[in-house]
Amino acid sequence: MDIRTFGFFLGWSLFALIGLIWNLRNLWLSLRSKYWNEVDCEIIESHVEITYIRGRSYHPIISYRFNVNGFDYEGNKIKYGGMWRTESVANDYCERYRVGDKVKVSFDPMNHKRSVLEPGASWRIFGAIILFLALAAMGYRALLAYLQTTN
């Protein structure tokens, strides 16, 4: 294996490691969020944003305001693990969370700024972890192969 191929695999391995750490963090937060405190919140923004990165993608933008112990907080996390970026899914979220609606929000008792409308883990987090584990394993295997050929 030449140095350019090794560099390619090393780059992807670092990407995979960062993705794995990020998704493990999201998994940890999503599992904890099931046990966070709940309060009422008011939806203050709800619309679909369209982006054009690698094709058209639809993002539900939902913001909410809540009060804990006399302090106001704002959040915009719908759920951990992301969601499909289709128009119908984005519109469904905006229909579910309309401006002015009063709904429950879960907030981290250790950090009131961290909140989520739909607590719990999404199956997409597990899929992302498996994907990044596979990429990291391939990078590790490429590193071993490179080290064996240089000795």
Residue pairs with C-beta under 8 A, 6 or more apart in sequence:
1 142
1 145
1 146
1 149
5 142
5 146
6 142
6 143
6 146
9 138
9 139
9 142
9 143
9 146
10 139
10 142
10 143
12 135
12 138
12 139
13 135
13 136
13 138
13 139
13 140
13 142
13 143
14 139
15 135
16 132
16 133
16 135
16 136
16 138
16 139
17 132
17 136
17 139
19 128
19 131
19 132
19 135
20 129
20 132
20 133
20 136
23 125
23 128
23 129
23 132
24 129
26 80
26 81
26 125
27 80
27 121
27 125
27 126
27 129
29 80
29 114
30 79
30 80
30 81
30 116
30 119
30 120
30 121
30 122
30 125
31 120
31 121
32 108
33 80
33 106
33 108
33 116
33 119
33 120
34 106
34 119
34 120
36 106
36 107
36 108
36 109
36 115
36 116
36 119
37 68
37 106
37 107
37 109
38 104
38 105
38 106
38 107
39 66
39 67
39 68
39 104
39 105
39 107
40 66
40 102
40 103
40 104
40 105
41 64
41 65
41 66
41 75
41 102
41 103
41 104
41 105
41 115
41 117
42 64
42 65
42 66
42 100
42 101
42 102
43 62
43 63
43 64
43 97
43 98
43 99
43 100
43 101
43 102
43 103
44 63
44 64
44 65
44 74
44 99
45 61
45 62
45 63
45 76
45 99
46 60
46 61
46 62
46 63
46 94
46 97
46 98
46 99
47 60
47 61
47 94
48 58
48 59
48 60
48 61
48 87
48 90
48 91
48 94
49 58
49 59
49 60
49 61
50 56
50 57
50 58
50 59
51 57
51 59
57 85
58 85
58 86
58 87
58 89
58 90
58 91
59 85
59 90
60 78
60 83
60 89
60 90
60 91
60 93
60 94
60 97
61 76
62 76
62 78
62 93
62 94
62 97
62 117
63 74
63 75
63 76
64 74
64 75
64 76
64 97
64 103
64 105
64 115
64 117
65 72
65 73
65 74
66 72
66 73
66 74
66 75
66 105
66 107
66 115
67 73
68 107
68 112
71 112
73 107
73 112
73 113
73 115
75 105
75 107
75 113
75 114
75 115
75 116
75 117
77 114
77 115
77 116
77 117
78 93
78 97
78 116
78 117
78 118
79 116
79 117
79 118
79 119
79 120
79 122
80 116
80 120
80 121
80 122
80 125
81 121
81 122
81 123
81 124
81 125
81 128
82 122
82 124
83 89
83 93
83 122
83 124
97 103
97 117
103 117
104 117
105 115
105 116
105 117
106 115
106 116
106 117
106 119
107 114
107 115
108 114
108 115
